[in-house]
Structure formats: C-alpha cells, structure tokens
C-alpha cells in the first residue's frame, strides 16, 4: 500500500486511529493500532462512483 492510499484511508474513516506524531513527511501511526483498525475495517470493493 502506498503512503498516499494509507493517508486517504485515514482521512475517509473516522475510526482510523489518530497519528502519534506529525512529521514533515506526514503522519506517523503505531502498527498495533493500524492492525486493530484493519481487523475491523470493511473496505468497499471497486472504485467509488464519480460525482455527477
């Protein structure tokens, strides 16, 4: 998974854990909290519909 996709998932999901720090290169998350989120997350397959 790319950093960009991980950031998008974090922004799109209120349940995503908050970062423990924000660096110039981006937010930093702990692995255990991200894995906990991933175990509960139900991703939607496919691309989202385009806005009309």
C-alpha positions as CSV (number, residue, x, y, z in Angstrom):
1,X,0.0,0.0,0.0
2,X,1.3,3.4,-0.8
3,X,1.6,6.3,1.6
4,X,-1.0,8.2,-0.4
5,X,-3.5,5.4,-0.1
6,X,-2.9,5.0,3.6
7,X,-3.4,8.7,4.1
8,X,-6.7,8.6,2.0
9,X,-8.0,5.7,4.2
10,X,-7.1,7.6,7.3
11,X,-9.0,10.7,6.1
12,X,-12.0,8.8,4.9
13,X,-12.6,6.8,8.0
14,X,-13.4,8.3,11.4
15,X,-12.5,5.1,13.1
16,X,-8.9,5.2,11.9
17,X,-6.5,5.8,14.8
18,X,-5.1,9.3,15.3
19,X,-1.4,9.7,14.5
20,X,1.1,9.7,17.3
21,X,3.1,12.4,15.6
22,X,3.1,14.6,12.5
23,X,6.4,15.0,10.8
24,X,7.3,16.9,7.7
25,X,6.9,13.7,5.7
26,X,3.4,13.0,7.1
27,X,1.6,11.4,10.0
28,X,3.1,8.6,12.0
29,X,0.9,5.7,13.3
30,X,1.6,2.8,15.6
31,X,1.4,-0.6,13.9
32,X,-0.7,-2.2,16.6
33,X,-3.4,0.4,16.3
34,X,-3.4,0.3,12.5
35,X,-3.7,-3.5,12.6
36,X,-6.6,-3.2,15.0
37,X,-8.3,-0.9,12.6
38,X,-7.6,-3.2,9.7
39,X,-9.2,-6.1,11.5
40,X,-12.5,-4.2,11.9
41,X,-12.5,-2.3,8.6
42,X,-14.9,-3.4,5.9
43,X,-13.5,-1.9,2.6
44,X,-15.8,-1.4,-0.3
45,X,-14.7,-3.2,-3.5
46,X,-14.1,-1.3,-6.7
47,X,-13.8,2.4,-7.4
48,X,-16.3,4.9,-5.9
49,X,-18.9,6.3,-8.3
50,X,-18.0,9.6,-9.9
51,X,-19.9,12.6,-8.7
52,X,-22.3,14.0,-11.2
